[in-house]
Amino acid sequence: MADRPALPAPHSDGSPPSRRWVRVIAFTMLGLTFVSCLACGTLLYAIRPRIIDDPAVANEIAKGILTFVPAPGYEAQGVIDWNIYSLLSLRGVYFDRHGSDGEGMLLLLEVGTSRLQSYEDVRKHIERTLLEKNGISDSMIVDPQKETLTVEVQGRQRNFTITKARDVGTEAPYRLLEGTVDGPAGPVLIGMRVAESAWNLDAIEEMLKSIQ
């Protein structure tokens, strides 16, 4: 059996940062379960997501979610995948960045709604839920003031929010970025949590502009 890839250093509560984020993504999935109820009228909590800690698999899944060039230093680490029959699918890929100038995390979270695409109100609700429950602010004290970064993505102007935050345990400063774009199967959340020392707005803008 192949060795499992090494996990990043533990966070302030003893769990690896990427694992903490994956756990929050799983909660997001459960929060989105009700969307399927619009089509089937039944809660499907019994269906459990799959978590795969495999960079090779993560790279392949990421290609199916978005065509883009990650910011320098970010590497795909793992996947969380959840399917509710043919009604709803949710896939997340998380990227880690580790360097002498500070850590960073990048999340792609896709909600595929092949049978619900014609319901614009459902699509908008999914996007709102993604932005509210993405987990990038987990264990963070977030500054209420937000900046708006407007970038041309996929041929249209899109707004991304940038906020400052501090880690609850270490008081280390971070920048958070979040916004949604269109993927082949449905809305895709892009979330980033980056140490202040590693924040590079130019590189992030280039990454966002590369999205196809």
C-alpha positions in Angstrom: 0.0 0.0 0.0 1.4 3.4 -0.9 2.4 5.7 1.9 -0.1 8.4 2.7 1.2 11.9 1.9 2.5 13.9 4.9 0.0 16.2 6.5 0.8 19.8 7.3 1.8 20.9 10.7 -1.0 20.9 13.3 -3.1 24.0 13.9 -3.6 25.7 17.3 -6.1 23.0 18.4 -3.8 20.1 17.4 -5.5 19.2 14.1 -3.9 19.8 10.7 -5.1 23.1 9.0 -6.2 21.2 5.8 -8.1 18.6 7.9 -9.9 21.4 9.8 -11.0 22.9 6.5 -12.1 19.6 5.1 -14.3 19.1 8.2 -15.9 22.5 7.7 -16.5 21.7 4.0 -18.3 18.5 5.1 -20.6 20.6 7.3 -21.2 22.9 4.4 -22.4 19.9 2.4 -24.8 18.9 5.1 -26.1 22.5 5.1 -26.7 22.3 1.4 -28.6 19.0 1.6 -31.9 20.9 1.7 -31.3 22.0 -1.8 -32.0 18.5 -3.0 -35.3 18.6 -1.1 -36.6 21.1 -3.6 -36.5 18.3 -6.1 -37.2 15.2 -4.1 -38.8 16.4 -0.8 -36.7 14.0 1.4 -33.7 14.7 3.6 -30.8 12.5 2.6 -28.5 12.8 5.6 -27.6 9.1 5.4 -25.4 9.8 2.3 -21.9 10.5 3.5 -19.2 12.4 1.6 -15.9 10.8 0.6 -12.6 12.4 1.8 -9.5 11.6 -0.2 -6.1 12.7 0.9 -4.2 12.2 -2.3 -2.5 15.0 -4.3 -2.6 13.1 -7.6 -6.4 12.6 -7.3 -6.9 16.2 -6.1 -5.1 17.5 -9.2 -7.3 15.5 -11.5 -10.5 16.5 -9.7 -9.4 20.2 -9.8 -9.1 20.0 -13.6 -12.7 19.0 -13.8 -13.8 21.8 -11.5 -12.0 24.7 -13.1 -9.3 25.4 -15.7 -6.9 27.8 -14.1 -3.4 28.4 -13.0 -3.0 28.3 -9.2 -1.0 31.1 -7.5 2.7 30.2 -7.1 3.4 27.7 -4.4 -0.1 26.3 -4.1 -0.4 22.5 -4.6 -3.5 20.3 -4.5 -3.6 18.1 -1.4 -7.0 16.5 -1.1 -10.6 16.1 -2.2 -14.0 15.8 -0.6 -16.7 14.4 -2.8 -20.5 14.0 -2.2 -23.2 12.9 -4.6 -27.0 12.8 -4.0 -28.1 10.4 -6.7 -28.4 12.4 -9.9 -29.8 15.6 -8.3 -26.8 17.2 -6.6 -23.1 16.8 -6.4 -20.6 18.7 -4.4 -16.8 18.4 -4.8 -14.1 20.3 -3.0 -10.4 20.5 -3.7 -8.1 22.1 -1.2 -4.6 23.4 -2.0 -1.8 24.1 0.6 1.0 26.6 0.3 4.0 26.4 2.6 7.0 28.6 2.5 9.4 30.6 4.5 7.3 33.7 4.1 4.1 32.1 5.5 1.4 29.6 4.8 -1.7 29.7 2.6 -4.7 27.6 1.7 -6.9 27.7 -1.4 -10.3 26.0 -1.7 -12.4 25.2 -4.8 -15.9 24.1 -3.9 -18.2 23.1 -6.7 -21.9 22.5 -6.5 -23.3 20.6 -9.5 -27.0 20.9 -10.1 -27.6 19.3 -13.5 -31.4 19.0 -12.9 -31.8 22.3 -11.1 -29.8 24.6 -13.5 -33.0 26.2 -14.8 -34.0 27.3 -11.3 -32.2 30.6 -11.0 -33.4 31.2 -7.4 -31.9 27.8 -6.4 -28.6 28.7 -8.1 -28.4 32.1 -6.3 -29.2 30.4 -3.0 -26.4 27.9 -3.5 -24.0 30.7 -4.2 -25.1 32.6 -1.0 -24.8 29.4 1.0 -21.3 28.8 -0.3 -20.2 32.3 0.7 -21.7 32.0 4.1 -20.5 28.5 5.0 -17.2 28.0 3.2 -15.1 27.7 6.3 -12.2 30.0 5.4 -12.8 32.0 8.5 -12.8 28.9 10.8 -11.0 29.8 14.1 -10.5 33.3 12.8 -11.4 36.7 14.3 -12.5 38.6 11.2 -12.4 42.3 10.7 -16.0 43.5 9.8 -14.6 45.8 7.1 -14.4 44.3 3.6 -12.6 45.3 0.5 -13.9 44.5 -2.9 -11.6 43.2 -5.6 -13.1 43.4 -9.1 -11.5 41.2 -11.7 -12.5 40.2 -15.2 -13.1 36.4 -15.0 -14.6 34.3 -17.8 -15.4 37.4 -19.8 -17.2 39.4 -17.2 -16.5 41.5 -14.2 -16.7 39.6 -10.9 -16.4 40.8 -7.4 -14.3 39.1 -4.7 -14.2 40.2 -1.1 -11.0 40.6 0.9 -11.0 40.8 4.7 -8.3 40.9 7.4 -8.4 38.3 10.1 -6.4 37.0 13.1 -6.0 33.4 14.2 -7.8 32.8 17.5 -5.0 30.8 19.0 -1.8 32.4 17.7 -3.0 36.0 16.9 -1.2 35.6 13.5 -2.6 38.0 10.9 -4.3 36.6 7.7 -6.1 37.8 4.6 -9.2 36.0 3.5 -10.5 36.1 -0.1 -13.8 34.7 -1.4 -16.0 34.8 -4.4 -17.9 32.6 -6.9 -17.4 31.8 -10.5 -19.0 29.4 -13.0 -17.8 25.9 -13.4 -18.8 23.2 -16.0 -21.3 21.7 -13.6 -22.4 24.7 -11.5 -21.3 27.5 -9.2 -17.7 27.2 -7.8 -16.6 28.9 -4.6 -13.0 30.2 -4.6 -11.8 30.8 -1.0 -8.3 31.7 0.2 -6.8 32.0 3.6 -3.3 33.4 3.4 -0.8 34.5 6.1 -0.3 38.3 5.9 3.4 37.7 5.2 2.6 35.6 2.2 -0.2 37.8 0.8 0.5 38.7 -2.9 -2.4 40.5 -4.5 -0.8 40.6 -7.9 -0.3 36.8 -8.0 -3.9 36.3 -6.8 -5.3 38.6 -9.5 -3.3 36.7 -12.1 -4.7 33.4 -10.8 -8.3 34.7 -11.0 -7.8 36.1 -14.5 -6.5 32.7 -15.7 -9.9 31.0 -14.9 -11.6 29.8 -18.0 
